[in-house]
Amino acid sequence: MSKQRDYVLRTIEERGVKFVRLWFTDIAGNLKSVALSPTEVESAFSEGIGFDGSAIEGATRAYESDIIAIPDASTFQMLPWRGDMEPTARMFCNLFTPNGEPAVSDPRQVLKRQLDKAAQKGFTFYAHPEIEFYLLQHTADGTPVPVDKAGYFDNVPGGVSHDFRRASVSMLEDLGIAVEFSHHEGGPGQNEIDLRYADALTMADSVMTLRTVVKEVAIAQGIRATFMPKPFSAAPGSGMHTHFSLFEGDENAFFDPAAKYQLSVTARRFTAGILHHAREIAAVTNQYVNSYKRLWGGDEAPSYVSWGHLNQSALVRVPMYKPGKGGSARIEYRGLDAAANPYLAYAVLLAAGLRGIEDEYELPPEAEENVWAMSHNERRAMGFDPLPGSLDEALHVMQKSDLVAETLGEQAFSNFIRDKQRETAEYRRQITPWELEQNLDRL
């Protein structure tokens, strides 16, 4: 760590950095930032930066409000969108109490605690997300509309989306974030950027950085980007399908060349754990009222707790495997939406998978057919329970979950639920345009 800190301090001096932004998130995953003068960075490493945690959603309780942010030197990167005229860098922070204890409601610390538990069992947790979002422009009356009418993998020479992806990918690579693919998605104006797999903490930081990059590039190009799960009722929602695997040293613990789909016993039990607890963790993986309009709005979003090989309708999909290539063995969780807090989402998914390994859960029957096309009785007979139909229902299920409470910790658990209950209460009070259109003159 001392070498990393020395590198940061040396780079700040050599590059003439004017500002260093310290980043962290609140309980919902909203990015927070404080700018430091370069002369303050060395003391920030040793002493941290104090602030009022009670002013940050879910960070702490009002009567113990002091929080210390200590930058993680390994996350230092120059921000390419600030330009050479005003060189600016950023680092992610871990949050602590004044007595040096990790802040229990810091989402990054929540994930680190779970990763430590995995490490004690000899595992490293890897993630590879496919992040979808919409690019919008505004009509004369201010209505947001997609920037194009293109579809899945469409090539639009000279189009807004094409230029946008090129600029975004270049900027991400300048930040040291490896991009595997980028393309137009199925909805008009919808795009996807897939990040190359990395350990879960690095990836959660990368997801937060990608969201910032996408919005910065959009602003620079005179458009707007949104990771809202379901911005248009007649178009596909935006998910964050994520591939997961566990490694034991250099060996993929999910790989067994002799097993069906080359999935080891560890992989099958991990998958069984995720399925068993899927309803309990839904409020974290799909944390907004709007999230459930994606899950239950069709367009290939998973609605039922099931798994399958190459089955797009399943909640957990086993991708095409490469015979003999152990490193590629993985599962894909399709329930995450693009607006999820990646720290908390990865933490509860890992916890569910590890519980499956610890308690030797049995993997339920595979979904070999289209789950959406099955009748209610067929799904029930196969044990394909529905995911919660609303954030209200998801919170009700989550409140009874020992696994989620243990993973988040008592304070983060209660803060998260309180924050989301406030959102559902506000939503219930709204009168929507649909209600007015359907009822104002008729009733």
Backbone hydrogen bonds, N-H to C=O, Kabsch-Sander energy under -0.5 kcal/mol:
donor,donor_aa,acceptor,acceptor_aa,energy
5,R,1,M,-2.6
6,D,2,S,-2.4
7,Y,3,K,-2.2
8,V,4,Q,-2.3
9,L,5,R,-2.5
10,R,6,D,-2.4
11,T,7,Y,-2.7
12,I,8,V,-2.5
13,E,9,L,-1.6
14,E,10,R,-2.8
15,R,11,T,-2.9
16,G,12,I,-0.5
16,G,13,E,-0.6
17,V,12,I,-2.0
18,K,87,P,-3.0
19,F,87,P,-1.3
20,V,36,L,-2.0
21,R,89,A,-3.3
22,L,34,V,-3.1
23,W,21,R,-0.6
23,W,91,M,-2.9
24,F,32,K,-1.6
26,D,30,N,-1.7
27,I,57,E,-2.1
29,G,26,D,-1.6
32,K,24,F,-3.7
34,V,22,L,-1.6
36,L,20,V,-2.9
40,E,37,S,-2.3
41,V,38,P,-1.2
44,A,40,E,-1.7
45,F,41,V,-2.0
46,S,42,E,-1.4
47,E,43,S,-3.5
48,G,43,S,-0.9
48,G,44,A,-0.8
49,I,69,A,-2.2
51,F,67,I,-2.2
53,G,51,F,-1.1
53,G,65,S,-3.3
55,A,52,D,-1.5
56,I,53,G,-1.6
59,A,56,I,-2.3
60,T,56,I,-0.5
64,E,61,R,-1.9
65,S,62,A,-0.7
67,I,51,F,-2.1
68,I,96,F,-3.3
69,A,49,I,-2.7
70,I,68,I,-0.6
70,I,94,N,-2.8
72,D,92,F,-3.4
73,A,71,P,-0.8
75,T,72,D,-2.1
76,F,73,A,-1.6
77,Q,90,R,-1.9
79,L,88,T,-3.4
82,R,79,L,-1.5
83,G,80,P,-0.9
86,E,82,R,-0.5
89,A,19,F,-2.2
90,R,77,Q,-2.7
91,M,21,R,-2.2
93,C,23,W,-2.5
94,N,70,I,-2.4
96,F,68,I,-2.9
97,T,101,E,-3.0
100,G,97,T,-2.3
103,A,95,L,-2.8
105,S,59,A,-0.5
106,D,103,A,-1.7
110,V,106,D,-2.2
111,L,107,P,-2.1
112,K,108,R,-2.2
113,R,109,Q,-2.5
114,Q,110,V,-1.6
115,L,111,L,-2.6
116,D,112,K,-2.2
117,K,113,R,-1.6
118,A,114,Q,-2.0
119,A,115,L,-2.4
120,Q,116,D,-2.0
121,K,117,K,-0.7
121,K,118,A,-0.9
122,G,119,A,-1.7
123,F,118,A,-2.7
124,T,247,F,-2.1
126,Y,124,T,-0.5
126,Y,245,S,-2.8
127,A,198,A,-2.7
128,H,243,H,-1.7
130,E,241,H,-2.5
131,I,129,P,-0.6
131,I,193,I,-2.4
132,E,130,E,-0.6
132,E,239,G,-2.0
133,F,191,N,-2.1
134,Y,226,T,-2.4
135,L,189,G,-2.7
136,L,224,R,-3.5
137,Q,145,V,-3.0
139,T,143,T,-2.3
142,G,139,T,-2.2
145,V,137,Q,-3.2
147,V,135,L,-1.8
153,F,184,H,-2.9
154,D,151,G,-2.1
156,V,154,D,-0.6
159,G,156,V,-2.8
163,D,159,G,-1.9
164,F,160,V,-2.5
165,R,161,S,-2.8
166,R,162,H,-2.0
167,A,163,D,-2.2
168,S,164,F,-2.6
169,V,165,R,-2.9
170,S,166,R,-2.0
171,M,167,A,-1.9
172,L,168,S,-2.6
173,E,169,V,-2.4
174,D,170,S,-1.8
175,L,171,M,-1.1
176,G,173,E,-1.5
177,I,172,L,-2.5
178,A,176,G,-0.6
180,E,194,D,-2.8
181,F,194,D,-1.2
183,H,192,E,-2.1
185,E,190,Q,-2.9
190,Q,187,G,-2.1
191,N,133,F,-3.1
192,E,183,H,-2.5
193,I,131,I,-2.2
194,D,181,F,-2.7
195,L,129,P,-1.7
195,L,193,I,-0.5
196,R,178,A,-2.4
198,A,127,A,-2.0
200,A,125,F,-2.4
203,M,199,D,-2.5
204,A,200,A,-2.5
205,D,201,L,-2.2
206,S,202,T,-2.1
207,V,203,M,-2.7
208,M,204,A,-2.0
209,T,205,D,-2.1
210,L,206,S,-2.9
211,R,207,V,-2.2
212,T,208,M,-1.5
213,V,209,T,-2.8
214,V,210,L,-3.0
215,K,211,R,-1.8
216,E,212,T,-2.5
217,V,213,V,-2.9
218,A,214,V,-2.1
219,I,215,K,-2.3
220,A,216,E,-2.2
221,Q,217,V,-1.6
222,G,219,I,-1.5
223,I,218,A,-2.8
224,R,136,L,-2.3
226,T,134,Y,-2.2
235,A,232,F,-1.3
238,S,229,P,-2.5
239,G,237,G,-0.6
240,M,336,L,-2.5
241,H,130,E,-0.6
242,T,333,Y,-2.2
243,H,128,H,-2.5
244,F,331,I,-2.9
245,S,126,Y,-1.5
247,F,124,T,-2.5
248,E,251,E,-3.2
249,G,247,F,-0.6
251,E,248,E,-1.9
253,A,246,L,-2.2
253,A,251,E,-0.7
254,F,246,L,-0.7
255,F,252,N,-1.6
256,D,262,Q,-1.8
259,A,256,D,-1.7
262,Q,259,A,-2.3
263,L,260,K,-1.8
264,S,254,F,-2.1
264,S,262,Q,-0.6
268,R,264,S,-2.3
269,R,265,V,-2.5
270,F,266,T,-2.5
271,T,267,A,-2.5
272,A,268,R,-2.3
273,G,269,R,-2.2
274,I,270,F,-1.9
275,L,271,T,-2.4
276,H,272,A,-2.7
277,H,273,G,-1.8
278,A,275,L,-1.0
281,I,277,H,-1.8
282,A,278,A,-0.6
282,A,279,R,-0.5
284,V,281,I,-1.4
285,T,281,I,-2.3
286,N,282,A,-2.3
291,S,288,Y,-1.1
292,Y,288,Y,-0.6
292,Y,289,V,-1.0
293,K,290,N,-1.1
294,R,290,N,-0.9
295,L,291,S,-2.0
296,W,292,Y,-1.7
297,G,294,R,-1.1
301,A,298,G,-1.2
305,V,385,D,-3.4
306,S,304,Y,-1.0
308,G,316,V,-1.9
310,L,308,G,-0.6
310,L,318,V,-1.4
312,Q,310,L,-0.8
314,A,311,N,-1.5
315,L,306,S,-0.7
316,V,306,S,-2.2
317,R,315,L,-0.5
317,R,332,E,-2.7
318,V,308,G,-2.5
325,K,322,K,-2.8
326,G,324,G,-1.1
328,S,325,K,-1.5
329,A,326,G,-1.5
331,I,244,F,-2.0
332,E,317,R,-2.8
333,Y,242,T,-3.0
333,Y,331,I,-0.5
334,R,315,L,-3.0
334,R,332,E,-0.6
337,D,285,T,-1.5
338,A,238,S,-2.0
340,A,337,D,-1.6
345,A,341,N,-2.7
346,Y,342,P,-2.4
347,A,343,Y,-1.7
348,V,344,L,-2.4
349,L,345,A,-2.1
350,L,346,Y,-2.4
351,A,347,A,-2.3
352,A,348,V,-2.4
353,G,349,L,-2.3
354,L,350,L,-2.9
355,R,351,A,-2.2
356,G,352,A,-1.8
357,I,353,G,-1.7
358,E,354,L,-3.0
359,D,355,R,-2.7
360,E,357,I,-0.7
361,Y,356,G,-2.3
367,A,307,W,-3.4
368,E,366,E,-1.0
371,V,369,E,-0.6
374,M,370,N,-0.6
374,M,371,V,-0.9
379,R,375,S,-2.5
380,R,376,H,-2.4
381,A,377,N,-2.3
382,M,378,E,-1.6
383,G,379,R,-0.7
383,G,380,R,-0.8
384,F,379,R,-2.6
385,D,383,G,-1.5
387,L,303,S,-2.9
394,A,390,S,-2.3
395,L,391,L,-2.6
396,H,392,D,-1.9
397,V,393,E,-2.1
398,M,394,A,-2.5
399,Q,395,L,-2.3
400,K,396,H,-0.5
400,K,397,V,-1.1
401,S,398,M,-2.1
402,D,400,K,-0.7
405,A,401,S,-1.8
406,E,402,D,-2.6
407,T,403,L,-2.2
408,L,404,V,-2.8
409,G,405,A,-1.9
413,F,409,G,-2.9
414,S,410,E,-2.3
415,N,411,Q,-2.6
416,F,412,A,-2.7
417,I,413,F,-2.1
418,R,414,S,-2.4
419,D,415,N,-2.4
420,K,416,F,-2.3
421,Q,417,I,-2.6
422,R,418,R,-1.8
423,E,419,D,-1.4
424,T,420,K,-2.3
425,A,421,Q,-2.1
426,E,422,R,-2.2
427,Y,423,E,-2.3
428,R,424,T,-2.2
429,R,425,A,-0.9
430,Q,427,Y,-1.5
432,T,430,Q,-0.6
436,L,432,T,-1.9
437,E,433,P,-2.9
438,Q,434,W,-2.5
439,N,435,E,-2.2
440,L,436,L,-2.0
443,L,439,N,-2.7
